[in-house]
Amino acid sequence: MLNKTDKGRAELQPGQRTLGQRERAVLLVADGRKATASLQALFGGLGDDIVRELLANGYIVEEAPPAPVAPPPPEPIAPRGSVDAFSGPRSLASARMFLFDLSERMFAPRDKALAKRFRDALREARDAATMLAVSREMLAAIEQMAGAGRADGISERLARLLPESTLENA
């Protein structure tokens, strides 16, 4: 990777013109992000001579490319039917959003009327008790559609989203 030196940056300032147009063009694109070979290939291969000249005269320096940033490890895939890991805040709002999403994913593709009924009921639920009643209806419908194991997994996920005080009163 080629990068400008202080001398190279000074050359590009207005009023400073000691280099030719091609040399200044190479100097402009020497930003520490482009591979040396790409600059050497400029101007039909004449860039190689220009790069050598700019290096020799102290306008640019060759730097090692930055070390690649290691990608984060992939998220572990939870076995089917298990509860996803959740580290967010426990709140009625989080639980409500989970239930809205669940309605869209589980019911809307199969039974649009049922999905609409659950969405409307969730919109009208003004307290924890009403929201829990809607969630119990949804879980019963899920159990009929996808089985008890799936419903249990979703119930566990919902329990991780609800505030602990809500679970104690349920």
N, C-alpha and C positions, 0 to 999 in steps of 0.2 A: 504494500500500500504506500502510495506516495502522498506526502503532505507538504504544504508550503512552510517555509521557514519565515522568520521575521523579515528577512531580506526579500523573500518572495511576496509577502503581503505588502511590503513597502512599494515594490514594483507595480503593484496593481492600484495604488492610490492615484487619484487624479494628479496630473502634472508630472508623473514619473514615467518615462518612456525610454528605457535603455535596451529593451528587448524587442524583437520583431513580433509581428502579429501572430505567427504560429507558436512561438515560444510563450507569448502571453496567453494564448488559447489553452495550451497544455497546463500552464500555471493556474489558470482559472479552474480547470476541472480536477486538479490535484487537491483533493479534499480529505484524504485519509480513508475514503470509503470505496474508491474504485481500485480494482486490481492493477498492479503495475503493467501487466501485459496489455490491458485494455488501453492504457495511455500510449504504450509503445506502438500499438497498431494504428494509431491515428495518422492521418494524412498519407494514406496508402503505404504505410510501413516506415515513413520518414520520422514518425514519432519516437522511434528508438534512439535515433541520433539526438533529437531534441531533448529527450529525457536524460540521456547521458550528459549532455551539455549543462542542463539545468542542475543536475546533481553535482557535477564538478564545480560549478560556480556558486553553489550554496543557496540556490533559490528554492530547492525542494530537498526533502530527505525521505529515505525509504524507512518505513516503520513496519513492524510486525502487525498483521491484522489482529484486531481485538479477539480475545478468546470467546468462542461461542458460548452463549448463555445456555446452560442445560435446561431443557424443558422440565416443567414440574412433573413429578411422577403421576401416572394415570390414576384416576380415582378407582378404587376397588369396585368391582361390579357386585352388587348385592344379589344373592340367590333369589330366584323368582319366588314370590310369596313372602319374602322377608320384608322387614321395615327398613326404609332408607335411613341413613344416618342423618340427623338433623342437629345443627348447632345454633340455630337462630333463636330469637327471643320467644318465650312462651307468651302468647297473647291471644285474645279472642279474635283480633284482626288477622293474625297469621292462620289461625284455625279456619276462619271464614274464607280466606283466600284459598286455602287448601281445598275446602269443600266446593267452592265455585269451580276450581280447576278440575276436581274430581268429577263433578257433574258434566263438564264439557268432555272430558276424556272417556268416561265410562258410559254415559247415557246418551249424549247428543248423537253419536254415530248410529246408535241402535234404536233409540226411542226419543225423538225430539220433543214430544209432548211431556214425557216424564222429566227430561232434562229441564225444560222450561218451568215445570211445576216446582222442581227443587230450587232452581235459581230464584224464582219469585218468592218461595218460602224463605230462602236465605236472606233476600233483600228485606223482607218484612220482619225477620227475627231481630228484635231490639234488645234482647237480653240473653244471657248465657243459657238459661233453661230452655228457651224457645229454640236457640241454635242447636243445642244438644238433642232436642226432640227431632229436628230436621235431620241431624246426622244419624240418629238411630233409624229413621225411615230409609235414608240412603244406604246404610249398611245392610238393612234387611233386603233391599232391592239388589245390592251387590252380591249378597249371599245367594240369592235365587239365580242370578245371572252367571256368576263366576265361581261360586262355591264358598264354603265356610272358611277355608284357608286364606283365600284372597280377602274376604271380609275381615277376618281376624287381623291380618297384616295391616290393612288400612285403619282398623280401629286402634291398633298400637301406634301407628304414625300420628293419628289424630290426638291420642293421649299425650304424645311428646310435644305437641303444639299448644295444647290448652294450658292455661295457668293452673298450677297445682291446686289452688283454692277452688277452682271450678270442678276439678276431678273429685275433691273431697265431698262436695255438695251434690254430686251426680248420683 
